[in-house]
Amino acid sequence: MDDTALFRLIGSISRQATSDVNQQVRSLGLSNNLFIYLMRIVEHEDLTQAELVHLTRIDKTTLSRALSQLEGREYIVRVPDAHDRKFKNVRPTGKAKSVYPQIKALEQGYVERAMSGLTAGQRQELHVILNQIDLNLQ
């Protein structure tokens, strides 16, 4: 397999995983990748939008639209930063915190299914390789 085919395979796996989990969280009103942003917000409470852009690697405009949807569905609130009122911090609501365990369990189940059949050594090697690719792209 050449490098281009390998890179396309990585992208295909990522898109398939995102699509599958989107389908599973649709009933919570979190389709269209909203679950990804919500999980990061719950896991890293009181993020700035810039920090969230960095964590999710999504452009500012797309993230802003997603945050507006999450805010409208009462999963998050945006509050002015204590040090610089021009910036807003993103915080999860009680509703977000209450659905997080369910989303996390769906994600964990998906990961376990995807990684089944790999030894601990293979998982570690894959982790190292993908981290190197990630570093190359930053």
C-alpha positions in Angstrom: 0.0 0.0 0.0 1.4 3.4 -1.0 1.5 6.4 1.4 -1.4 8.1 -0.4 -3.7 5.0 -0.1 -2.7 4.7 3.6 -3.5 8.3 4.3 -6.8 8.0 2.5 -7.6 4.9 4.6 -6.9 6.9 7.8 -9.3 9.6 6.6 -11.9 7.0 5.6 -11.8 5.4 9.1 -12.1 8.8 10.8 -15.1 9.8 8.6 -16.8 6.4 9.2 -16.4 6.6 12.9 -17.7 10.1 13.1 -20.7 9.2 10.9 -21.5 6.1 13.0 -21.3 8.0 16.3 -23.3 10.9 14.9 -26.1 8.4 14.1 -26.0 7.1 17.6 -26.3 10.5 19.3 -28.9 11.9 16.9 -31.7 11.3 19.4 -29.9 13.7 21.8 -29.9 16.5 19.2 -26.1 16.1 18.9 -25.7 15.0 15.3 -23.6 16.8 12.8 -20.5 16.5 15.0 -21.9 18.4 17.9 -21.1 15.5 20.2 -17.4 16.0 19.5 -17.5 19.6 20.7 -19.7 18.9 23.6 -17.4 16.1 24.9 -14.4 18.4 24.8 -16.3 21.2 26.6 -17.3 18.8 29.4 -13.8 17.3 29.6 -12.1 20.7 29.6 -14.5 22.9 31.5 -14.3 26.7 31.0 -12.4 26.7 27.7 -12.0 29.7 25.5 -13.3 29.4 22.0 -9.7 29.6 20.8 -8.7 26.7 23.0 -11.6 24.7 21.6 -10.6 25.5 18.0 -7.1 24.1 18.9 -8.5 20.9 20.6 -11.0 20.1 17.8 -9.0 21.4 14.9 -12.0 22.9 13.3 -12.2 26.4 11.8 -13.5 29.3 13.9 -16.6 29.9 11.7 -17.7 26.2 11.8 -17.1 26.1 15.6 -19.0 29.3 16.2 -22.0 27.8 14.4 -21.8 24.6 16.3 -21.5 26.5 19.6 -24.6 28.5 18.7 -26.5 25.2 18.1 -25.3 23.8 21.4 -26.2 27.0 23.2 -29.7 27.0 21.6 -30.2 23.4 22.8 -29.1 24.4 26.3 -26.0 22.2 26.4 -23.5 25.1 26.9 -23.3 28.7 28.0 -20.8 31.3 26.8 -19.7 33.7 29.4 -17.3 36.7 29.1 -13.7 35.9 30.2 -12.8 37.3 33.6 -9.5 38.7 32.4 -10.6 40.0 28.9 -14.3 40.7 28.3 -13.7 40.5 24.5 -13.3 36.7 24.8 -15.9 34.2 25.8 -15.4 31.0 27.7 -17.5 28.0 27.0 -19.0 26.1 29.9 -21.2 22.9 29.9 -24.6 23.1 31.5 -26.1 20.5 33.8 -27.8 19.0 30.7 -24.4 18.5 29.0 -23.0 16.9 32.1 -25.9 14.6 32.4 -25.7 13.3 28.8 -21.9 13.1 28.8 -21.7 9.6 30.4 -24.0 8.2 27.8 -22.0 9.7 24.9 -18.7 8.6 26.5 -20.1 5.1 26.8 -21.1 5.1 23.1 -17.7 6.3 22.1 -15.9 3.8 24.3 -18.0 0.9 22.9 -17.2 2.1 19.3 -13.5 2.3 20.1 -13.5 -1.1 21.6 -15.1 -2.6 18.6 -12.8 -0.8 16.2 -9.7 -1.8 18.1 -10.7 -5.4 18.8 -8.2 -7.9 17.5 -5.2 -5.7 18.1 -2.7 -6.6 20.7 -1.5 -4.1 23.3 1.7 -3.8 21.4 0.0 -3.1 18.2 -2.2 -0.4 19.9 0.9 1.2 21.4 2.7 1.2 18.0 -0.3 2.6 16.3 -0.5 5.3 18.9 3.2 6.3 18.4 2.8 6.3 14.6 -0.4 8.4 14.6 1.1 10.9 17.1 4.1 11.3 14.8 1.8 12.0 11.8 -0.1 14.5 14.0 3.1 16.3 14.9 4.1 16.4 11.2 0.9 18.2 10.4 1.0 20.8 13.2 
